[in-house]
């Protein structure tokens, strides 16, 4: 007959096994979090490496031609959404380290996304307005 609170088991070996399994889970969680952070930083670096040469000009001293950021911001937004999804999945799985690091990376990526959006709007605000006359001969006495 078994006692009412379950079968008896030896105390020493089961506790050590549980602690070793918990330590293994924590090490795997921290390793996965580190690998994911490294991959995300590489992805953000790839986006920056694509954007920077597009803005670089080696010609005479003249302002660089306008280059829209929206494509790069869309890629960064997709990465941010993937980070949020990964953080939620890690939280459901019980991987606390991965959930926290993915959440922090999502916040940092969202800040970069907002800064890029602000820069893009600032670039549009400083562009000169289009010429009202244009090149049309139909407008009499345009420009003087």
C-alpha positions, 0 to 999 in steps of 0.5 A: 500500500502506498502512502497518501502523498504518493510513492516514496523515492530516495531523496538524494538522487532525485533532487540532484537529477532535478537540479541538473535538469534545471541547470541544463535548461537554464544553460540551453536557454541562455545559449539560445538567447545569446545566439538569437541576439547575435543573429539579430545584430547581424540582421540589423547590421545587414540593413545598415550596410545596405542603407549606408552605401546608398547614401554615400556619394564620392562626387563633388561637394553637393547634397546627396540625392534623396534616398527614401528609407521606407524599404529599410524601415519595412525590413526593420519593422518585420524584424521587430515583429519577429522579435515580439513573436519570438519573445512571446513564444519563449515566454510560453515555453518558459525560457525566461532568459530568451523571453527577456532578451528578445523583448529588450531587442524588440524595444531597441529595434522599435526605437531604431524604427522610430528614429528612422521614421523621424529622420525620413520625415525630417528629410521630407520636411527640408526638401524644397517645394516643387516649382509651381511653373515647372516646364509648361509653356501654358502658364503666362508670365511664370517666374517673372 
